[in-house]
Amino acid sequence: MEDIQRARLLAAMCEVVAEQGLVGATVARVVDRAGVSRRTFYEQFHDRDECFSVAFEDAIERVSARVLPAYGADGRWLDRLRSGLAALLEFLDRDRRAGRLLLIGSLAAGSSTLERRLRIVDRLVAALDEGRDDPRAGRDVPPLAAEGAVGGALAILHARLAAGDEPLTPLQGQIMSVIVMPYLGPAAARRELLRPIATVDPPEASLSGDALRESGIRLTYRTTQVLLHLARHPGCSNRRLGDAVGIPDQGQVSKLLSRLRRLGFVENAGGPRAAGAPNAWRLTAKGAELQRAVDIEDAVRTQAFECVRE
């Protein structure tokens, strides 16, 4: 069950950094949010910085699992770039906490994380610089065009993530317009502004990449968050649960809960409901056993809490 303990700590680090910044992400706050002991933390990580570094790498792995397949290796540079940007913005909208950790929290991290971040930025710059090889590109495109475009886009995303929860996907056309301007000119830039927003929906990546042998379910970030939240707050509706764990799409929440119910981890404690009434989800005995195995501080109670209606 070490995979679950580790996933809980990484998820907690991500949450605390998103709310408090890296300076406020103390070991005490992380273990309190994860619901584990300090001893468990130090069994997994040497210190706070190592935990953050692993959380950073995990977030990189998850965003790469979405962006790289979308960007692909074939096709026109412009089409691949548009698809990659669409996947990135969708990821940031679905997981604001990871986005804040990647783009904001990492700026206050140690030298190894900053160097890792710089290498990633260099790869983004190289991808954009391929635009100079586009047959439609002007001959006088400066080598710094890609670096300026990446820096500008990251600054925009940093500002939006720091300001609140405004959706980022609608910025797709504007960011693409800024990117293509130096390569393909104003006409192409205007077309990007008018183009419908592209959407990409690749499969969710696993936090650990391993299957939970006994549970029959993959240990994904979202699955871990749902199980942990229900352990602490039984009686949640679909909407309240989605808001709490950062899944804005209610269809995705319903699919995940249905899968967990089929596997015997959760149940709807609401009983017969009137049309339109919210569900009241809680862990089953099997789900409670899974949580106790990793020392959850708040054991699942036998009766669900009254659901807080919105």
N, C-alpha and C positions, 0 to 999 in steps of 0.2 A: 504493500500500500504506500510505499515511499513516493510513487508517481503522484498520488493524490495529494500528499503532504506538500510536495514540491510545487505542484500546480496551484495549490491554495496560496502558498507564499508568493509565487510569481504574480498571481492575480491580485493579491493584496498589495504588493509593491506597486503594480500598475495603477491601482485605484488611488493609493495614498499619494503617489507622485502627481497624478492628475489633479488631485484636490489641494495638496499642500506644497507641491514642488519637491525637488530632490532634497533640499535642505530640511524640509519638514518630514521627510520619510525616514523617521528613526526606526530602529529595530522594535522598540516598544509599540509604536503605532502599527507597524506591519504585522507583528504577531497578534496584536489585539484584533486587527481587521481580519486576519486569516483564521482566528480562533484556535491557535496552537500555542504551545509553550515556547519560551525562549530556548529551552534545551533542544526542542525540535528544530528551531531555526538554525542553531549552530551545528546541528547534525547534518544539515543540508548545505549551509553556506559558511564561509570563514567570517564574513562580516557583511555590513549593509551594502558596501560597494560591490561586493561579489554578487549579491542577490540582485542588485540593480543591473549589473552587467549581464547576468543571465536573462533577466526580464527583457532587457534591450535586445539581446540576440533572439529571444523567443518572438518578440514583436517583429523583428526583421524577417524571421522565418515565415511568420504568418502573412505579412504584407507581401513578401516575395512570392508566396504560393498563389497569391491572387494576381499580382501585377505581371510577373514574368510570363505565365501562360498567355495572358491577354496581349502582351507586347509581341510575343512570338519571335520567330526568326525569319519568316518569309513575308512577302508582300511589300507594299510601298512603305517607305519611311513614315510618311504622314499618317497613313492608316494605322500602322503599328503604334505610333506615338499616341494617337487619339485613343486607341483601345487601352493602352497602358495607363494613360492619365485617368480614363473613366474608371478603371479598376482601382486605382489609388484613391480617388475621391470617394468611391463607394465604400472602400475599406475604412477610411477615416470617418465617414458618416456613421458606419455601423459600430465602430469601436473607437469612440472619442478618447477613451482612456489610453489606449495604446498609441493613438495619434499624439496626444499630449506628451506621453513619455518619449516618443521618438523625436518629435520636433521641438519640444520645449525642455523637458526634464534633462535630456541628454546634453544640453549645452552647459549644464552645471556639473557634469560628471568628470571622472578622472581622465587622465591622458589616454589610456587604452581605449575607452569608449569614444573619446573625441577623435582619435585616429581612425577608429572603425567607421565613425560617421563620415569623416573626410573621404575615406575610400569609397563609401557608397555614393557620396556626392560626385566624386570623380567618375564613377560609372554612369551616373545620370548625365553628366556633361558629355561623356563620350557618346552616349546614345543620341543626344541632341546634335552633336557635332557631325553625325552622319548626314544631317541635312545639307551640308556643304557639297556632298556628292550627288544630291538630287539633280537630275538633268535640268530641272526648271529653276534651280537656284541661281542667283546672280553670281558673277565671278568675283565680286568685291566683298563677299561676306567675311567679316573679320573673324579670326580664330576665337576671340573672346565672346562672340555672340552666344554660344552655348552656355558658357559660364555665367554670363549676365542673365540669360533666360532662366536657368536653374536657380540662381540666387534670388531672382525676383519672385519666382513661383513659390519657393520655400518661405520667403518672407511673407507673402500673402497668406499662405496656409498657417504659418506660425501666428500671425495676427488674428486670424479668424478663430483658431483653436483657443487662443488665450482669451478672446473676447467673450466666448460663450458657446452655445450649441446651434448657431446658425448653420443650416445645411451647406455643405461644400460642393456637392454635385452640380448645382446650378452655375458654379463658376467655370465649368468645363470649357464652354465656348470662349469666354474671356481669356482664360489662361492659354488656350490653344492659339488664340488670335495673337497674343503677345509673343508666343514662341515662334510662330511661322512668319511673322512680319519681316525679320531681317533676312530670312531665307527665300521666301516666295513672294514677298511684296504685299502691298496694301489690299489688292483685290482678293488674294487668298485669305488674308487676315479677316476681311469682312465676311467672307463665306463661312469661316469658322464661327463667327458671332451669330450667324443665322441658322447654322446647322442644328438639327434636333439633338438633344443630349443622348450620347451613346450609353448603353448599359451593358454591364458584364456581371455574370453571376457564377464564378467558379466555385467548386466545392470548398467547404471549410477545412482548414488544415488542423491536424492534431497537435496539441501542445507537446506531447512527448513522442508521438509517432508509434506508441505501443498500444496494444489492445489490453483492456483489463480482462485477464483470463477468466476470472470468476464471474464477472458481471455481464459479459457479453456486449459491452458498449465501449466505444472509443472515448478516450479521455480528451475531449476537445475543451477549449477554453470556455465556450458557452455552456457545455454540459456541466462542467465543474461549477461555474457560477450559479447555474440554476439549482443544482443540488445543495450547494452551500447556503443559498438564500432561503430555500424552503426549510432547511434544517433550523434556521434561526427565526423564520417568519412563516410558519405554516398558515394556510388559509388564504394565500394570495390568489388573486384572479389572474387571468392571462395578461391583461393589460398592466396591472401593477407589477407583475413579475418581469415583463418585458422592459418596463421603465427602470426597474431596479438593477437589472443586469446588462442594460445597454443593447437590447434587441428591439428596435423601433417597429419592425415589420411584424404585425400580429399573426400573419400567416406562418412565419418562421417559428414564432413562439408556439403556436398550436401544433405544428409538425413535431417539434422537439418534445413537447409534453406528451404527445400521443406515443412517440417512440419510447419514452421513459415509462409510460404506463404499460405498454405492451411487455416491456422487460421486467415489470413488477417493482419499479423503484418509486413510483408516485401513484397517488390515487386522488380522485376528486371527492372531497369530503362534503361537498355541498348537498348531496342527495338529489332528489327530484327538484328541478328548478323551473320557475316560470320562464316563459320565453324572454330572452334578453337579459336574464339575471346572470351575474358573473359566476365563474367557477370558483372553487375554493380548494386549491391544490395543497397537498401535504405529502411527506415521505411515507412510504409503507414501512413495515417492519424490516423488510429487506434493505430499503434505502437507509433506514436508521442504523442498521448494522454496519453498513458501509461507512457511514459517518462516524460511528463510535470507534471504528477501527483506526481512525486517524485523529482520535482525541478531540472531537468537537466539544467545545465548552458548553454550548447550549444544546442538550440532548433533545431529540424530537419528542414533543409531548403527545399524549394519546388523543387529545382533542385539539382541533384546529382553532387558531385565533379567529376572532371575527374579522372578516375581510373589510379593509378600509376602502370604501367606495369613492370613486373620483367624481 
